[in-house]
Every structure is written in C-alpha cells, then in structure tokens.
Amino acid sequence: MMASASQPLVSVQSVPQGILPASDNPRTQGDRELAPLVGKALLQIKGDPRTDEALMVHNIPPNSTFGQWWSQLGRSMQSQPVVDWMRSVGINPDTVNIAPNSGRIAYQLFPYAPVTPGEADPLDDQGWSQVAGPVQEAARVVGGGSGNTFKPPLSENSSSAPLWLVNHFYREQEHILPAHAHERAADLARDTAFPELDKPRYAGLHLIRSEDELNRQKTVLGNIHNQYSLAGELKYLAAQQTETGYWSGRIPEYLKKTSIGIHADSASAKEQSPGDVTTLSLEAFIQENGWDIPTTSEQVSNLSNALMRPELNAPVLGNYGGALAWPEPLDQTSQLQLRGDLRHGKFGDIDVSSFRNVLEYLMQGTTFSQSALRHPQRVLETLVNSPKGQALGRAIQAKFEARSVKGSVNDWLLAALSVDQDASVARISWGGTAPPSHACAKGPSAVAGVDMAQTSHWGKPPSYAVQNLINELQATGKASSPEKAALQAHVLLSSRAPEFLVKEIPPGVLYGTHSWVSFTTAVARLEEQAPGSTASMTYSDVMSHADIAPISANERQIEYAAQQKALKVWGRVNGIVPSLDVSEAQMMQVRAAFDAQINELKEACGAQSAQMPVRNEMALAHLQKVLPDMDATSLQEKCITLDPPHSLFPGPYSVLDLYMDRNLFDRPQIETPVRFRGNTRGHATNNKWVSSSNAVDINDVLAKTKNLPDISNEFQQAFKTYSNTIERGVKAQVKSMITKLPLEDRKDLEYGKITIAREIKETPINKKNANRDRVNEGVVLVKTERGPRVHTYEINLKNGKISKRPNLGELKSDPKFNTVEGVHLRGSRREFEEIVPSGDYTPGVSDEKTDPLHDVPLSFTSERTSYIVDAVVKDIDMPSINKAAAGLTTFDTEVPFSKKAKEFFLNLIPLRSAIKNFQAGKIAEGFGDLALDVFGFVVGLGAAVKGAKVLAAGASAFAKAARAVKIIGRAALGSLNPLSGAEDIARGVLKLGGKALNWGGNGINQLRGALRRGDLPSLLKKPGIAEGTLKAANAGDEIRQIAKLDDTTGQWHTLDLKTKQPYGKPLENFQPKALSSDELKDNITSLYRTIDEKAELDICYATALRTAQADKKITDRTFKTVIAQVFNGGTPRYNELMKITPQTLKDTFNASDITESGIVTFVSKNGYNEGKITHAAYIQKTSNGDLYLYHSNSHALDSHLGGLQVQPATAGKSNVYKLGSEQQAGLQDFMNSGPGYSIAFTPSSTLNAHVTHLSK
C-alpha cells in the first residue's frame, strides 16, 4: 500500500548497507572507547603548563577517528621513502617534531651524521619535499588546524598520543584548569562521547577526516609500497645481469615468471575481484601502471631508479601562474578581460588603480627583512594568504563567476599577480607608460616586455638575464624598488622561464649552449610533473632527475616537446635558424646540426680521457707474455752487462732496458782494442750479455724473446694515434669555446681581421745569447679588428676559456735588443710571434669581412673557426713532439721517457688536473673538472657524479671510469639525441593537437597519470565530479575529461587534477560516463557519509534524488529545490520541475523509453490520493545499457519486484533491482495493482537543466 509523502513508508531493510547506525559504526564505537581514556588523562592535569602539555593518552582504540588517523600518520612515517631520506641525512627518528600545517620538521642527528641539526621545510629542502607528501597530508588531519608542533608516531601500531592533541582533534577544551578538567573527566566517563561536531558547520572537517579520504591516503601508501617492491625486484634483476648474465636476452621471460605481493591498501589490490590472488607478475604490474616494459639491462635499472625516486610535490601555490597556468590556460578573451579589469583597477570595493601592479598593492604597509626577501616563496605565500590578498582574490573571482568562468580565489589572485606586466598593462602611479627608450618585447620568450632570448643574453650565465629583467622592471616603473622588482621577477619567471630561477647553476652553463639545452629540457620535465618545484632546486638536483629516462609514452612526449623548445633556442643562438618561429623543415636542420655537434664533442670528450701509451708498460706486457715465470721486478732488475765490457755502454741494464732499446740481439759493436779492468788486451772477436743475478737467466731470456715485435715501432704508431686523438679533441674544444662566447665576441672572431700569435719572453743569459720562453704554455692570442672595434682574445687551453686581454693592446712586440758589437744589453723583451696555420683556405680568410646586420655566425662549423682552431693545433706542434718523442730511450737518459712524455703532454692538454684525476683513478674529481671547463657534457651532472655510490673504493680505475660515464651519459648526451625515435614521438605529439607540455584532459591515460594512482577512484566518488567525454574542436575524436558539476549553474567545468578545483569556462557537450551498478553503489555509500543524517528525510523521494546525485546527474541545488515540493502528494511546482503533465504520464512501463538515467514518479490513478504523487524511484541506465531501479519505503513495490522472497541488493538507503524482463513485468503488475499508478519518467539531464533555468 502506498502513502503520501507526509507519511513515509518503512523500508524492507532494517539497516541499509554501508550506513550503520551510530551505535554500530566502528568509528563511533572507537570514539566512545577513547572518551573515558581521555578523561583518565584529564585527571592528571595539575595546572603546570609544562607538565600538562607532556601528558599522554594511552591505549588509543585503533578504530576511533583519531586512532585511524594517528595510525595513518605512523604508516606515512615508516614508509620506505621517508625512512630512506631520514637515514641518508642521519636523522634520529625519535627526535622528529612536525608542524602539521606547513609540514616543517625539526630533528636531531645521530652523533656520526655529517651535517648539523636543524629543520627541513618542504619549501626549501628538496629531499624532504619529495617524500613529505603523505606525512603532510596525515599530519594536517591529525593536527586539526593547530599551529603547535608534536612528535609524530613512527609506526602504525603506535597507540599513545599527547593529550592536548587529542583534545584539539575532538574540539575539547584546551588549557583547562584542574577543577574543570576533573569535571570533564567525569562527564567523559559517564557519557562516553565527545562533543558532536555539527556537519554543516564543520563540513570541511568531516570531509578531510572521512573514511573515503583515509582510504585514499592509505591507497597512496599502498601504491608506494608496491612500487618499491617492484623496484627491488628490478634492482635484483639488473644486478644478476651484471654479475652472472643469467637472464641476458630473457628479461621479458623473467618479468612474466616473477611476481610481487601487492599491498592490501593499494589500487592494484582494490581493482582485483574479491577472492583474487594478491600477487601480480612484474609484467602485469608494469603494464597496469602504464610503464614501458624493459627489455635491456639499462632499461631495467632505469625503471628501478625511477620507481625508487620519490614523486615530486608541487608547492602549494605552484608556479604562481594561477589561472594563466591551468592545464588548459585561461582563454584569450578572459585574459583580455583580466587585463582590462587591472587597467580599470576596480574589483568591488577594492581599488588598486593607484598601484603599479598587484604585487605593489599587496606589499603596501608590509615590510620584509632582507633575510626574508632571500626566500621569495615564503614572502609570496605570506602575501597571498594575507587577508588583503584573499579579499582581492575573492573580488576577482566574483567578477569571473559572473562571466561563468570558474576558478579558485588563489587562481585569480595569482593570475593578477602574474599577468605579463608589459607597457600596455602596467599602471604607473607617476603617469604614462614605459619610457620610449625601453622597447617592449613581444612573443613567447618575452617577460614583462623583456626578451629573455635577446642576443645580449647569449653566452652569458642565466643570472645576467635575471638581473637585466629586474633592472628593466624598475627602470620602466613597474617596480618601486630593487627588492620589489626582484620579487616581481620571481613571480613572472616561475611560470614563463623557471630555468632562470634554479639555484647554483655552474658558470659554464651559458644561455644557448648545448648544456643549456639539456638543462632547460630537464627543468621542463620537472615543471610538468610539479609546477613551481624547480625554483627551490639546485642545478645538481635538476640534472640528477634528468639522468632517469622517461618510463612511459606520456613522459617521452613531454621530454620531446621540451627538447623541441630548447633546440629552437639553440638553433637560433648557433645561427642555424633566423628566429624562434621555426618550421618543421628548419627543425630538422636544427636537430641534424645539434646531433652532429654533440657527436663531435662526444668523441672529443672521449679523447681527453684516452690512455696515453707508455713504452715501458707496453714492453713489459710483451715480456711477461713470453716470460711468465719472471715478475716485473726481475724484468726491471739492472744486472746485465756486456762481456767483454764496453766503455760507452757500461750498464748494468735490465731485460726491459735491452728490449726497449732493441739491444737484446743487436749488441753494441766490440771496442778495439778491448779493455779488461783498464788493461789493453788485443782484439776480441765477439761479445755477449751476462747477468749477475740468479733471478735473470739471460740465455733463457734470449731464447724466448727472439720473436717479440719491435717495441719502438709499435710504440711510435700507438703514440701517433694518441696524438691524433688529442689533436681532434683540442680542435673540438676550441670550437666549443668559441660558440659559448657572447654574440659580439663571436662576430669579432668571425668577421674581423684576425692576427694569431703566441707570446714569447726573451731574456739574455750571457753576452751573446738569450732564452726564448713561452709566457703561458697552451695560450694563443687572437687580435681582431672589426670596424672601430679592436680586441685581443686569449684562448687558454688549460682552463678551457676564451677571455679578452685589453692589457695587450695591439700585440706589438718590444724592440729588438740593443747590442754593442753583437753583445746583448741587460733586460728582457716581449715578442708576439705570429702563427699561420698550414692548410687550404679561401684567400683572405683572415681579412675583415662585411658584417651582416642580422646574421648570426655559424661559429662551430665556419671556415674562420677552422682557421683559428688549426692555428691552435699548430701551436701545440704535435708532429714535432711525436718525432722528438720517438728518439728518446732509456739508454739516452736516466729519466724514463714515459714520465717525460706524459708530463709534457699533460702540460699542453686542456685540464691537466682532470686527466691526472682520471689516471689516478679519481674519477669523480676528474669528471668534476671536465664538467665545468671543457665540453659542457658533465656540466649536466657534475655534482651528482661526485655523490654517486658506484664510485666505490676497490673498483679498478677503468671500471670506475666506465661506470661514471654511464652515470653522466644520459643527462649529458643520450637524452638529447633528438633524431632517435623523433618521428614516433612527434606523431604522438600531433595526436595531442600539438599540446605536449600542457596536456589538459586529453586522453584518459594522461588524466590518470596526472594523479597518484588511487586518487582517481577516490576523486570520482565525490559528488559532482565525473569522468566523461568531450567532442574535440574538429568534431573528430572524443576527448576524455574529468569535470565538476557547478551547483549553481548546473554546468560542467574542467577539474584541475592537481588542485582538485574546477576551472575555466563551461564545457560544451560534456557527457558524463555512464556508471556501472557497482560504481554507483560505491558513490552512494560515499555520498551518505557526507550527509547530516539527522537533517536527512528518510523518504523515497530523497532516496531517488540522492541516487541521482551520486550518479553525477543532478546538483545539490536541484536536490534541495525538488525535495521541498514533495510533501502532501506533491505540489504543482513539483510537476513543473519534473515536467509531469497528462501527456507525459504513462500507464505502461516501456524499457525502450529509458534513454538515460532519471527519476520515475508514480501518480495514483484512483482513491483518496488520486492525482497525487505517491512514490518515486531512480532508474539507472548503466554503461552497458542495463537498467537498475533504486527505491526505498515501498513493501508493495518490493513484493512485485521479488524483493520479499529474495533479499535485494542495497545501496545507501535503497533496495536495488536489475530490471530484467521478469522485473519489468513485476513493475507493470505493481502499476496495475491497488488504485493503479501512472508513471512519469524525467531524464536527469532534463531535470537538472530545468531546475537551473527556473531558478534564474
């Protein structure tokens, strides 16, 4: 029997599944158990703040609300990333204190730790920032808004917590007097309950403490556990490859055969059906997460390293771009409106028209110390969170809400802070716009009218460009002080050119060089993952991340797009293309030129570490092969002489001496007459080698060495090869040094008349002779004359730099020495000896050329550069050195040639210290030197190499070198070979409409990739948030999107997956995904957890409407509008909202009429309720087209649907029936029973749109 809405029927189910009565709710029960324990602790309060604050609550029930979150914080603290980080720093975990709101921790170190005690702030400490995410989230809930620090639990099993913290969590009175504390203890013991927190008032608190949120955070930790398990297996596999090679070539087989246990809280476990196994093969787990399946040992190691590297966390304010940095940036129309609003200066009651910009407005009346200003992130966070900042943000938000553009308060405030302050926008209080002398640059590289890619920045450190921007901001009136200009520059660069804000960039990383390409590519990868993160990183931090290759197609596309952008800059600076507006054909030229330069430099880099051939080592190796019974000491023992003796070859010699000098078998001719002990004795006909040592059997030596090769010839050939290698290295180095110069200096060397010389100092040593010495070995001077510009440049191979030498003037030599009758007078003179390289060059190659006004020289490949390079090589004079070296032997001198040659060459080769470090096995130091001063490769990872654990003691120098090269390889070279797989990656970018760095919502894999795994299912359970599809602009492919339903307008807006906030204009034609029945049931359970049970009407209409809301079909506003019209059989307004008319009422249920989910209303045809609504239900049309009916409070309908014979499924307060043919017939029987019922079906989309329209 049906009833009117004022007489709700009792549901067939006594306790709806998922919504337990308060007495049966595990949380409520746990809180009741905790209350008297808190009371027991309150009895210990003495009124002494110090001792009272130390009081603890023990045996906290783990199922209480506080107990659940305390355990979650403990789980976070014992997660592997946090444990590893604390161990690496040397932190004693027992000393950690955390500030819950900021995530800052204070700690003490173990006695042996190498650093001092201190604090770690997520804003400043990259190590803590990367692992702190789960800890911060849980601490923020436990802290409940408190600003006080506390010691976090170190295990999920911790059951003791500070009394003051528990009191604050439950909003008990704090700082209570002893008498009141004892009274409250008695209350808690009697009532076993904490104060009930009103749901409407504390809605936010209930939300962040909800079991859904708890499960989400537990899932994140479960996922981390799984990742570390996989990484460990991969690390083992990589080690096996290195040590035994057992799985070499069979890595896919290993991945299939090997499984890991999946954590019960992880997303992988939750995606398994009940009863499924709790393990996954490595292959399945990798595929499930969208990572690439590794097939080589290098790929295995790379994936392992990637999984063990903690996920980057973006700062709270991101990159300060706000609405301008949304995944789909603020549309151009809205940007123009924002600029117009700023020019007008009025936002509600707030007037900013008298200020130069929003930053100046926020800083008015606020002062910061110089120390504080050195931390711009903290200053900006203070300004944004200030009442003044939030008020302005709300005022701007209100303006754009009226334009149907969504965005958070901070989104709009940051957009106003960050909007480009070019001359057309900036309001200058002293009137006018930028002075005419200051050009206002436009284009993608412009920041506040300053072109960050301008030629004056080329070849300069990034700090030069930043200072230039700061100066311009002040000079053009956009900042009233240097400090405010610096802060404004930080804001602007954060979202436009974050590479300029990275800390500790080495001096060798210059704008436009190939090192700049690798660096900016690395920054772009990190900024895509965590916007704003790199501003608090060092160069070493950035490049250590870059050394891990992308592990998915998504990451490869991001890196490729970042490389493309960086290569455009490189191509422009190096003269390959005329501007940054580059066609695809031009990009192919750039990539080819870059690849060629990198390969040449790579080969040259290898040349610097080439092993110098040492003749005695080569000879010793040959001897030990044929004389295995003799050790090196015996072979070098000087015990061999001639018999009879020879006055010119007295000896004694070693076997090594004789072999190296080819005298084992080619003995010196016998002297005539022969002398024995000073006496002349006639003529001997033969002589022989004799040994005075028992360890050297000369006859055996001669017998076994007769077929040895001529070591002199072998050495000479090896040395010649080595010399040629060094020569190629020097050439490439000088070319690289020239390309790194500022543009005007490059033009001097390219277009000016040049004279190349070496500096000689001539000093008399006696009356008729003088010494001629090089002033600086390895230094060549180049005088350039280009128009009125005359400069002398010093090319210094030792420090790898080219610098101006203004003190040398015109390179004029001093006059010749005055002589009297051919005798030198006292004194010394300086001479510049010209160097003219040999080779075929265009006539006049060193003459001045016409300087093209807008041309950038091809410095690396030009003939002029080759001419200069050849002169430097000629100055080294490798052929002469090689020739002289071949004539030196141990018979000629007591100093071994190997030492002389090595010292001589190392004095000429660039960076002797680096080479010495290599040869000494000090690979880290060697790479550190090379990093900053030679080819720029190791610049990409110098500091990281120094800390690499692979450079462990005990490995051979060669092995260390090989492994160190492997460490630096990708950051320096491998990641920037854009021709490798470029076509496939480019196609991927094109599929995304050319948007590789700002994915927006394009593609569900990218959507899932933007969230930590486990966040998405939790997010999609929230009311009004749905996954769906959107037609692309070309009406072709559908775009997958996550969107939020606006409660006021009923329109969908894109959801920012990182901030979880809706943004931008309404989405046209967005179609939410049709949920499965199981998905809707989960959503219903989650929805009811957020509802105030006391205020909720337990009637069928509320049940049907709440189900529609959980199905993401209607807004909360629609629910409230409709529910108010259901009493006493429904009002005419109800019929109007639901579009119930005689024409829409049906006496027959027809499943084909249900084209989408919606509300079915039952209207009585006869009896005392004739014409009135008597029941309502929700019919869901699932993703596979099945129909499910959700309703409550009708035994009669349950009976006809079979629910009284078999217990129906439930969801929230609903009984749930799948409407198969039998149930459809039962529904029709119900409509025909009793007084009879007509039905009106209202599609949810129609209802929502109609309510929104009528509410305007």
Rosetta blueprint (number, residue, H / E / L):
1 M L
2 M L
3 A L
4 S L
5 A L
6 S L
7 Q L
8 P L
9 L L
10 V L
11 S L
12 V L
13 Q L
14 S L
15 V L
16 P L
17 Q L
18 G L
19 I L
20 L L
21 P L
22 A L
23 S L
24 D L
25 N L
26 P H
27 R H
28 T H
29 Q H
30 G H
31 D H
32 R H
33 E H
34 L H
35 A H
36 P H
37 L H
38 V H
39 G H
40 K H
41 A H
42 L H
43 L L
44 Q L
45 I L
46 K L
47 G L
48 D L
49 P H
50 R H
51 T H
52 D H
53 E H
54 A L
55 L L
56 M E
57 V E
58 H L
59 N L
60 I L
61 P L
62 P L
63 N L
64 S L
65 T H
66 F H
67 G H
68 Q H
69 W H
70 W H
71 S H
72 Q H
73 L H
74 G H
75 R H
76 S H
77 M H
78 Q L
79 S L
80 Q H
81 P H
82 V H
83 V H
84 D H
85 W H
86 M H
87 R H
88 S H
89 V H
90 G L
91 I E
92 N L
93 P H
94 D H
95 T H
96 V L
97 N E
98 I E
99 A L
100 P L
101 N L
102 S L
103 G L
104 R L
105 I E
106 A E
107 Y E
108 Q L
109 L E
110 F L
111 P L
112 Y L
113 A L
114 P L
115 V L
116 T L
117 P L
118 G E
119 E E
120 A E
121 D L
122 P L
123 L L
124 D L
125 D L
126 Q H
127 G H
128 W H
129 S H
130 Q H
131 V H
132 A L
133 G H
134 P H
135 V H
136 Q H
137 E H
138 A H
139 A H
140 R H
141 V H
142 V H
143 G H
144 G L
145 G L
146 S L
147 G L
148 N L
149 T L
150 F E
151 K L
152 P L
153 P L
154 L L
155 S L
156 E L
157 N L
158 S L
159 S L
160 S L
161 A E
162 P E
163 L H
164 W H
165 L H
166 V H
167 N H
168 H H
169 F H
170 Y L
171 R L
172 E L
173 Q L
174 E L
175 H L
176 I L
177 L L
178 P H
179 A H
180 H H
181 A H
182 H H
183 E H
184 R H
185 A H
186 A H
187 D H
188 L H
189 A H
190 R H
191 D H
192 T L
193 A L
194 F L
195 P L
196 E L
197 L L
198 D L
199 K L
200 P L
201 R L
202 Y L
203 A H
204 G H
205 L H
206 H H
207 L H
208 I H
209 R H
210 S L
211 E H
212 D H
213 E H
214 L H
215 N H
216 R H
217 Q H
218 K H
219 T H
220 V H
221 L H
222 G H
223 N H
224 I H
225 H H
226 N H
227 Q H
228 Y H
229 S H
230 L H
231 A H
232 G H
233 E H
234 L H
235 K H
236 Y H
237 L H
238 A H
239 A H
240 Q H
241 Q H
242 T H
243 E H
244 T L
245 G L
246 Y L
247 W L
248 S L
249 G L
250 R L
251 I H
252 P H
253 E H
254 Y H
255 L H
256 K H
257 K H
258 T L
259 S E
260 I E
261 G E
262 I L
263 H L
264 A L
265 D L
266 S L
267 A H
268 S H
269 A H
270 K H
271 E L
272 Q L
273 S L
274 P L
275 G L
276 D L
277 V L
278 T L
279 T E
280 L E
281 S E
282 L H
283 E H
284 A H
285 F H
286 I H
287 Q H
288 E H
289 N L
290 G L
291 W L
292 D L
293 I L
294 P L
295 T L
296 T L
297 S H
298 E H
299 Q H
300 V H
301 S H
302 N H
303 L H
304 S H
305 N H
306 A H
307 L H
308 M H
309 R L
310 P L
311 E L
312 L L
313 N L
314 A L
315 P L
316 V L
317 L L
318 G L
319 N L
320 Y L
321 G L
322 G H
323 A H
324 L H
325 A H
326 W L
327 P L
328 E L
329 P L
330 L L
331 D L
332 Q H
333 T H
334 S H
335 Q H
336 L H
337 Q H
338 L H
339 R H
340 G H
341 D H
342 L H
343 R H
344 H H
345 G L
346 K E
347 F E
348 G L
349 D L
350 I E
351 D E
352 V L
353 S L
354 S L
355 F L
356 R L
357 N L
358 V H
359 L H
360 E H
361 Y H
362 L H
363 M H
364 Q L
365 G L
366 T L
367 T L
368 F L
369 S L
370 Q H
371 S H
372 A H
373 L H
374 R L
375 H L
376 P H
377 Q H
378 R H
379 V H
380 L H
381 E H
382 T H
383 L H
384 V H
385 N H
386 S L
387 P H
388 K H
389 G H
390 Q H
391 A H
392 L H
393 G H
394 R H
395 A H
396 I H
397 Q H
398 A H
399 K H
400 F H
401 E H
402 A L
403 R L
404 S L
405 V L
406 K E
407 G L
408 S L
409 V H
410 N H
411 D H
412 W H
413 L H
414 L H
415 A H
416 A H
417 L H
418 S H
419 V L
420 D L
421 Q L
422 D L
423 A L
424 S L
425 V L
426 A L
427 R L
428 I L
429 S L
430 W L
431 G L
432 G L
433 T L
434 A L
435 P L
436 P L
437 S L
438 H L
439 A L
440 C L
441 A L
442 K L
443 G L
444 P L
445 S L
446 A E
447 V E
448 A L
449 G L
450 V E
451 D E
452 M L
453 A L
454 Q L
455 T H
456 S H
457 H H
458 W L
459 G L
460 K L
461 P L
462 P H
463 S H
464 Y H
465 A H
466 V H
467 Q H
468 N H
469 L H
470 I H
471 N H
472 E H
473 L H
474 Q H
475 A H
476 T L
477 G L
478 K L
479 A L
480 S L
481 S L
482 P H
483 E H
484 K H
485 A H
486 A H
487 L H
488 Q H
489 A H
490 H H
491 V H
492 L H
493 L H
494 S H
495 S H
496 R H
497 A L
498 P H
499 E H
500 F H
501 L H
502 V L
503 K E
504 E L
505 I L
506 P L
507 P L
508 G L
509 V L
510 L L
511 Y L
512 G L
513 T L
514 H H
515 S H
516 W H
517 V H
518 S H
519 F H
520 T H
521 T H
522 A H
523 V H
524 A H
525 R H
526 L H
527 E H
528 E H
529 Q H
530 A L
531 P L
532 G L
533 S H
534 T H
535 A H
536 S H
537 M L
538 T E
539 Y H
540 S H
541 D H
542 V H
543 M H
544 S H
545 H H
546 A H
547 D L
548 I L
549 A L
550 P L
551 I L
552 S L
553 A H
554 N H
555 E H
556 R H
557 Q H
558 I H
559 E H
560 Y H
561 A H
562 A H
563 Q H
564 Q H
565 K H
566 A H
567 L H
568 K H
569 V H
570 W H
571 G H
572 R H
573 V H
574 N L
575 G L
576 I L
577 V L
578 P L
579 S L
580 L L
581 D L
582 V L
583 S L
584 E H
585 A H
586 Q H
587 M H
588 M H
589 Q H
590 V H
591 R H
592 A H
593 A H
594 F H
595 D H
596 A H
597 Q H
598 I H
599 N H
600 E H
601 L H
602 K H
603 E H
604 A H
605 C H
606 G H
607 A H
608 Q H
609 S L
610 A L
611 Q L
612 M L
613 P L
614 V L
615 R H
616 N H
617 E H
618 M H
619 A H
620 L H
621 A H
622 H H
623 L H
624 Q H
625 K H
626 V H
627 L L
628 P L
629 D L
630 M L
631 D L
632 A H
633 T H
634 S H
635 L H
636 Q L
637 E L
638 K L
639 C L
640 I E
641 T E
642 L E
643 D E
644 P L
645 P L
646 H L
647 S L
648 L L
649 F L
650 P L
651 G L
652 P L
653 Y E
654 S L
655 V H
656 L H
657 D H
658 L H
659 Y H
660 M H
661 D L
662 R L
663 N L
664 L L
665 F L
666 D L
667 R L
668 P L
669 Q L
670 I L
671 E L
672 T L
673 P L
674 V L
675 R E
676 F E
677 R L
678 G L
679 N E
680 T E
681 R L
682 G L
683 H L
684 A L
685 T L
686 N L
687 N L
688 K E
689 W E
690 V E
691 S E
692 S L
693 S L
694 N L
695 A L
696 V L
697 D L
698 I H
699 N H
700 D H
701 V H
702 L H
703 A H
704 K H
705 T H
706 K L
707 N L
708 L L
709 P L
710 D L
711 I H
712 S H
713 N H
714 E H
715 F H
716 Q H
717 Q H
718 A H
719 F H
720 K H
721 T H
722 Y H
723 S H
724 N H
725 T H
726 I H
727 E H
728 R H
729 G H
730 V H
731 K H
732 A H
733 Q H
734 V H
735 K H
736 S H
737 M H
738 I H
739 T H
740 K L
741 L L
742 P L
743 L H
744 E H
745 D H
746 R H
747 K H
748 D H
749 L H
750 E H
751 Y H
752 G L
753 K E
754 I E
755 T E
756 I E
757 A E
758 R E
759 E E
760 I E
761 K E
762 E E
763 T E
764 P E
765 I L
766 N L
767 K L
768 K L
769 N L
770 A E
771 N E
772 R E
773 D E
774 R E
775 V L
776 N L
777 E L
778 G L
779 V E
780 V E
781 L E
782 V E
783 K E
784 T E
785 E E
786 R E
787 G L
788 P L
789 R E
790 V E
791 H E
792 T E
793 Y E
794 E E
795 I E
796 N E
797 L L
798 K L
799 N L
800 G L
801 K E
802 I E
803 S E
804 K E
805 R L
806 P H
807 N H
808 L H
809 G L
810 E L
811 L L
812 K L
813 S L
814 D L
815 P L
816 K L
817 F L
818 N L
819 T E
820 V E
821 E L
822 G L
823 V E
824 H E
825 L L
826 R L
827 G L
828 S L
829 R E
830 R E
831 E E
832 F E
833 E E
834 E E
835 I L
836 V L
837 P L
838 S L
839 G L
840 D L
841 Y L
842 T L
843 P L
844 G L
845 V L
846 S L
847 D L
848 E L
849 K L
850 T L
851 D L
852 P L
853 L L
854 H L
855 D L
856 V L
857 P L
858 L L
859 S L
860 F L
861 T L
862 S L
863 E H
864 R H
865 T H
866 S H
867 Y H
868 I H
869 V H
870 D H
871 A H
872 V H
873 V H
874 K H
875 D H
876 I H
877 D L
878 M H
879 P H
880 S H
881 I H
882 N H
883 K H
884 A H
885 A H
886 A H
887 G L
888 L L
889 T L
890 T L
891 F L
892 D L
893 T L
894 E L
895 V L
896 P L
897 F H
898 S H
899 K H
900 K H
901 A H
902 K H
903 E H
904 F H
905 F H
906 L H
907 N H
908 L H
909 I L
910 P L
911 L L
912 R H
913 S H
914 A H
915 I H
916 K H
917 N H
918 F H
919 Q H
920 A L
921 G L
922 K L
923 I H
924 A H
925 E H
926 G H
927 F H
928 G H
929 D H
930 L H
931 A H
932 L H
933 D H
934 V L
935 F L
936 G L
937 F L
938 V H
939 V H
940 G H
941 L L
942 G H
943 A H
944 A H
945 V H
946 K H
947 G L
948 A L
949 K L
950 V L
951 L L
952 A L
953 A L
954 G L
955 A L
956 S L
957 A H
958 F H
959 A H
960 K H
961 A H
962 A H
963 R H
964 A H
965 V H
966 K H
967 I H
968 I H
969 G H
970 R H
971 A H
972 A H
973 L L
974 G H
975 S H
976 L H
977 N L
978 P L
979 L L
980 S L
981 G L
982 A H
983 E H
984 D H
985 I H
986 A H
987 R H
988 G H
989 V H
990 L H
991 K H
992 L L
993 G L
994 G L
995 K L
996 A L
997 L L
998 N L
999 W L
1000 G L
1001 G L
1002 N L
1003 G L
1004 I H
1005 N H
1006 Q H
1007 L H
1008 R H
1009 G H
1010 A L
1011 L L
1012 R L
1013 R L
1014 G L
1015 D H
1016 L H
1017 P H
1018 S H
1019 L H
1020 L H
1021 K L
1022 K L
1023 P L
1024 G L
1025 I E
1026 A E
1027 E E
1028 G E
1029 T E
1030 L E
1031 K E
1032 A L
1033 A L
1034 N L
1035 A L
1036 G L
1037 D L
1038 E E
1039 I E
1040 R E
1041 Q E
1042 I E
1043 A E
1044 K E
1045 L E
1046 D L
1047 D L
1048 T L
1049 T L
1050 G L
1051 Q L
1052 W E
1053 H E
1054 T E
1055 L E
1056 D E
1057 L L
1058 K L
1059 T L
1060 K L
1061 Q E
1062 P E
1063 Y E
1064 G E
1065 K L
1066 P L
1067 L L
1068 E L
1069 N L
1070 F L
1071 Q E
1072 P E
1073 K L
1074 A L
1075 L L
1076 S L
1077 S H
1078 D H
1079 E H
1080 L H
1081 K H
1082 D H
1083 N H
1084 I H
1085 T H
1086 S H
1087 L H
1088 Y H
1089 R H
1090 T L
1091 I L
1092 D L
1093 E L
1094 K L
1095 A L
1096 E L
1097 L L
1098 D L
1099 I L
1100 C H
1101 Y H
1102 A H
1103 T H
1104 A H
1105 L H
1106 R H
1107 T H
1108 A H
1109 Q H
1110 A H
1111 D L
1112 K L
1113 K L
1114 I L
1115 T L
1116 D H
1117 R H
1118 T H
1119 F H
1120 K H
1121 T H
1122 V H
1123 I H
1124 A L
1125 Q L
1126 V L
1127 F H
1128 N H
1129 G H
1130 G L
1131 T L
1132 P H
1133 R H
1134 Y H
1135 N H
1136 E H
1137 L H
1138 M H
1139 K L
1140 I L
1141 T L
1142 P L
1143 Q L
1144 T L
1145 L L
1146 K E
1147 D L
1148 T L
1149 F L
1150 N L
1151 A H
1152 S H
1153 D H
1154 I L
1155 T L
1156 E L
1157 S L
1158 G E
1159 I E
1160 V E
1161 T E
1162 F E
1163 V E
1164 S E
1165 K L
1166 N L
1167 G L
1168 Y L
1169 N L
1170 E L
1171 G L
1172 K L
1173 I E
1174 T E
1175 H E
1176 A E
1177 A E
1178 Y E
1179 I E
1180 Q E
1181 K E
1182 T L
1183 S L
1184 N L
1185 G L
1186 D L
1187 L E
1188 Y E
1189 L E
1190 Y E
1191 H E
1192 S L
1193 N L
1194 S L
1195 H H
1196 A H
1197 L H
1198 D H
1199 S H
1200 H H
1201 L H
1202 G L
1203 G L
1204 L L
1205 Q L
1206 V L
1207 Q L
1208 P L
1209 A E
1210 T E
1211 A E
1212 G L
1213 K L
1214 S E
1215 N E
1216 V E
1217 Y E
1218 K E
1219 L L
1220 G L
1221 S H
1222 E H
1223 Q H
1224 Q H
1225 A H
1226 G H
1227 L H
1228 Q H
1229 D H
1230 F H
1231 M H
1232 N H
1233 S L
1234 G L
1235 P L
1236 G L
1237 Y E
1238 S E
1239 I E
1240 A E
1241 F E
1242 T E
1243 P E
1244 S H
1245 S H
1246 T H
1247 L H
1248 N H
1249 A H
1250 H H
1251 V H
1252 T H
1253 H H
1254 L H
1255 S H
1256 K L
